[in-house]
Amino acid sequence: MKKAIALGGGGARGLAHLGILKILEENNIKFDMIAGTSMGSVIGALYAVEQNVDKIEKTLKDYLFNKMFSKLNMEKLQGDAQAPSAKNLIRKAREFVKYGTSVDGNSFFANSMLEEMINAIIPDIDIRDTKIPLACVATDITNGREKIFTEGPLRKIVLASTSIPGVFPPVNIDGVWYTDGAHVNVTPVSVARLMGADFVIGSDVKSKLKTLDAIPSNSRDIMNRCNFIATHLFYEILIKEANVVLEPNIKQISWSEFNKFNLMVNEGIKEARLKLPVIKREIQRLNSPLSQCKRLFKKFINSKDNLRAAIY
């Protein structure tokens, strides 16, 4: 049985993946493949190469708390935990200009800012050379479709997968422009299935749909709210493909609050410990002789269908 973990996007909330991986690692639950989106691509790439959560945690802490990252002042982008706040982006625009491009350009920060971070923590290898097979999701900004990267330069792929629209500029790979993959597949369980996984854990760190005390005060916020509702419901359908979904209690955390590193890792640990019995039961169930026979029969049927399609 092939096992996979799908690490979702959520900005700083993605640090909770570390706590989840830590508990799974301690319980000798290993993965045959990893799928990542946005921050999930960063954590996924590091784990696919390093396979040691403690080392990854140290690498990220060393970077996130040094002067290079602090000059980005990411917390200044903080707004509602559900999404980057347009109001805050505009209000803080003047502060960002000195660090990045102009407000009239395609991002608040220059491409070099995010690229420096990726280059500092991600090894310069092809994605095919990771120890665990890895797939990263980005959004093709020209046609609006999901792009699943399984080959090519790892750094550039992670850069594309994490390039938050408006905050960082799109990334060009082989003549195509890409942005953050969270806009097409925030927790890429479906990608893990395409990779051939029989068992998938979905690590979901996206913002949650909150009940409002009052309706938004202007047309722009009403449209943003409705768009968020639509995408949230779509993502809820996609994540049902997972055998087990882990949802750390971090909905109150903004996507930009990287200073809450320890809190998010600890919440990931709590959620993984809580769901560990469920994970073990599901793995045991899928390893049963009956489940193995069902998988073999399904593969046999699919191979016959593929052969029939090729003939006709």
C-alpha positions in Angstrom: 0.0 0.0 0.0 1.3 3.4 -1.0 1.0 6.2 1.5 1.0 9.9 0.8 0.6 13.2 2.7 -0.9 16.3 1.1 0.5 19.5 2.7 -1.8 22.4 2.1 -1.2 26.1 1.7 -1.9 28.8 4.3 1.1 31.0 4.6 2.5 30.9 8.1 -0.2 28.5 9.2 1.7 25.9 7.1 4.3 25.7 9.9 1.7 23.4 11.6 2.8 20.8 9.1 6.0 20.5 11.0 4.2 19.4 14.2 2.1 16.9 12.2 5.1 15.4 10.5 7.0 15.2 13.8 4.3 13.0 15.4 4.0 10.8 12.3 7.7 10.4 12.1 7.9 9.5 15.8 5.3 6.8 15.2 7.2 5.4 12.2 4.5 6.4 9.7 6.4 6.9 6.5 5.3 8.2 3.1 5.9 7.0 -0.4 5.1 10.4 -1.9 4.3 14.0 -0.9 2.1 16.6 -2.6 2.4 20.2 -1.6 0.8 23.6 -2.3 2.3 27.0 -1.4 3.8 26.7 2.1 3.0 23.0 1.9 5.5 22.9 -1.1 8.2 24.5 1.1 7.7 22.0 3.9 7.1 19.1 1.5 10.3 19.9 -0.4 12.4 20.1 2.7 10.9 16.8 4.1 11.3 15.0 0.7 15.0 15.8 0.8 15.8 15.8 4.5 13.3 13.4 6.1 14.1 14.8 9.5 11.6 17.2 11.1 14.0 18.5 13.7 16.6 19.6 11.1 13.9 21.2 9.0 12.5 23.1 12.0 16.0 24.4 12.8 16.6 25.4 9.1 13.3 27.4 9.0 13.8 29.0 12.4 17.4 30.1 11.5 16.0 31.8 8.4 12.7 33.2 9.6 14.2 34.9 12.7 17.2 36.4 11.0 17.6 40.0 9.7 17.1 39.0 6.1 13.5 37.8 6.6 12.6 40.4 9.2 13.1 43.2 6.7 10.2 41.9 4.8 8.0 42.8 7.8 5.4 40.2 6.8 3.3 40.9 9.9 2.5 44.3 8.4 0.4 42.5 5.8 -1.7 40.9 8.5 -5.4 41.3 8.2 -8.3 38.9 8.6 -7.0 35.3 9.1 -9.1 34.3 6.0 -7.1 36.2 3.4 -4.7 39.0 2.8 -6.7 42.2 3.7 -7.0 44.5 0.7 -7.6 47.4 3.2 -4.3 46.6 5.0 -2.4 46.1 1.8 -3.5 49.6 0.6 -2.9 51.3 4.0 0.6 49.8 4.3 1.6 50.3 0.7 3.9 53.2 1.3 5.9 51.1 3.9 6.3 48.3 1.3 7.5 50.4 -1.6 10.9 50.9 -0.1 11.3 47.1 0.2 9.9 46.1 -3.2 8.4 47.3 -6.3 5.9 50.2 -6.8 2.2 49.8 -6.0 1.6 50.2 -9.8 3.7 47.2 -10.5 2.6 43.5 -10.2 3.6 43.0 -6.6 4.5 44.7 -3.3 7.8 42.9 -3.0 10.4 42.3 -5.6 10.9 38.8 -6.9 14.4 38.7 -5.4 12.9 38.8 -1.9 11.0 35.5 -2.1 13.7 34.0 -4.3 16.4 34.7 -1.7 14.4 32.9 0.9 13.8 29.9 -1.3 17.4 29.7 -2.2 18.5 29.9 1.4 16.5 26.9 2.5 15.8 24.7 -0.5 18.6 22.7 -2.1 19.6 23.3 -5.8 18.4 20.0 -7.3 15.8 18.7 -9.7 12.5 17.8 -8.1 13.0 14.3 -9.4 16.1 13.9 -7.2 14.3 14.2 -3.9 14.5 11.1 -1.6 10.7 10.9 -1.5 8.7 11.6 -4.7 7.3 15.1 -4.6 4.7 17.0 -6.6 4.1 20.8 -6.2 1.1 22.7 -7.3 1.1 26.2 -8.9 -1.5 28.2 -10.8 -1.0 28.9 -14.4 -2.0 32.6 -14.4 -2.6 32.7 -18.2 -5.2 29.9 -18.5 -6.3 29.6 -14.8 -5.5 25.9 -14.6 -3.7 23.8 -12.0 -0.1 22.9 -12.8 1.4 19.9 -11.1 5.2 20.0 -11.2 7.0 16.6 -11.0 10.1 17.6 -12.9 12.3 20.6 -13.2 14.4 22.8 -10.9 13.1 22.4 -7.3 13.8 25.9 -6.2 12.0 27.5 -9.2 9.0 25.2 -8.7 8.7 26.0 -5.0 9.1 29.7 -5.8 6.1 29.5 -8.3 4.0 27.5 -5.8 4.5 30.1 -3.1 4.2 33.3 -5.1 1.2 35.0 -3.4 -0.5 37.1 -6.1 0.0 40.8 -5.5 2.5 40.3 -2.7 5.1 38.6 -4.9 5.3 38.7 -8.7 4.4 35.7 -11.0 7.2 33.2 -11.8 8.2 32.3 -15.3 9.0 28.6 -16.0 9.6 27.6 -19.6 7.7 30.6 -20.9 4.6 30.2 -18.7 3.7 32.5 -15.8 2.7 30.9 -12.5 1.5 32.1 -9.1 0.5 30.5 -5.7 -1.0 27.1 -6.2 -3.5 27.7 -3.3 -5.9 29.3 -5.8 -6.5 26.0 -7.7 -5.8 23.3 -5.1 -5.1 24.4 -1.6 -4.7 21.0 0.0 -3.6 18.7 -2.9 -5.2 15.4 -1.9 -6.2 14.8 -5.5 -2.6 15.2 -6.7 -1.5 12.6 -4.2 -4.1 10.3 -5.7 -2.8 11.0 -9.2 0.7 10.0 -7.9 -0.7 6.6 -7.1 -1.4 6.8 -3.4 -3.8 4.3 -1.8 -3.8 6.1 1.6 -3.7 9.9 1.9 -3.5 12.2 4.9 -4.6 15.7 4.1 -3.0 18.4 6.3 -5.4 21.3 6.0 -4.2 24.7 7.2 -6.3 26.9 5.0 -8.4 29.6 6.6 -11.9 28.6 7.7 -15.2 30.0 6.8 -16.4 32.2 9.7 -19.9 33.3 10.5 -20.1 37.1 10.3 -21.7 39.2 13.0 -22.8 41.7 10.3 -22.8 41.8 6.5 -19.9 43.5 4.8 -20.2 47.3 4.6 -19.3 47.8 0.9 -19.7 46.1 -2.5 -16.1 45.0 -2.8 -16.1 43.2 0.6 -19.4 41.5 -0.3 -17.9 40.2 -3.6 -14.8 39.1 -1.7 -16.9 37.3 0.8 -19.0 35.5 -1.8 -15.8 34.5 -3.7 -14.4 33.1 -0.5 -17.6 31.1 0.2 -17.5 29.6 -3.3 -13.8 28.6 -3.1 -14.2 27.3 0.4 -17.0 25.0 -0.6 -15.1 23.8 -3.6 -12.0 22.9 -1.4 -14.2 21.1 1.1 -15.3 18.8 -1.7 -11.7 18.2 -2.9 -10.4 17.3 0.5 -13.0 14.5 1.0 -10.7 12.4 -1.2 -8.4 12.1 1.8 -8.5 9.0 4.1 -7.8 11.2 7.1 -7.9 15.0 7.3 -5.9 16.9 9.9 -7.0 20.4 10.8 -4.8 22.1 13.4 -6.6 24.7 15.5 -5.0 27.7 13.9 -7.9 29.5 12.3 -7.3 32.6 14.4 -3.7 32.9 13.0 -3.1 35.2 10.0 -1.3 33.8 7.0 1.6 36.3 7.6 2.2 35.7 11.3 5.5 33.8 11.0 6.5 35.1 14.4 4.0 32.5 15.9 6.3 29.7 14.8 6.2 27.6 18.0 2.4 28.0 18.5 1.7 26.6 15.1 4.1 23.7 15.4 2.5 22.8 18.8 -1.0 23.0 17.3 0.1 20.6 14.6 1.5 18.2 17.2 -1.8 18.3 19.2 -3.9 17.6 16.1 -1.7 14.7 14.9 -1.7 13.1 18.4 -5.5 13.5 18.5 -6.0 11.8 15.1 -3.2 9.2 15.5 -5.5 6.4 16.5 -7.7 7.1 13.4 -4.7 7.1 11.1 -3.4 3.8 12.5 -6.8 2.1 12.2 -7.2 3.3 8.6 -3.7 2.1 7.6 -4.5 -1.3 9.3 -7.8 -1.5 7.4 -6.2 -0.8 4.1 -3.5 -3.3 4.8 -6.0 -6.1 5.3 -6.1 -8.9 2.7 -9.6 -7.9 1.6 -8.6 -4.3 0.9 -5.5 -5.4 -0.9 -7.6 -7.7 -3.1 -10.0 -4.8 -3.9 -7.1 -2.6 -4.9 -5.7 -5.3 -7.2 -9.1 -5.8 -8.8 -9.6 -2.1 -9.3 -6.1 -1.8 -11.0 -7.0 -4.8 -13.2 -10.3 -3.2 -14.3 -8.6 0.1 -15.0 -5.9 -1.6 -17.1 -8.5 -3.3 -19.2 -10.3 0.0 -19.7 -7.1 1.6 -20.7 -6.3 -1.2 -23.1 -9.8 -1.0 -24.6 -9.5 2.8 -25.0 -6.1 2.3 -26.8 -7.5 -0.2 -29.2 -10.7 1.7 -30.1 
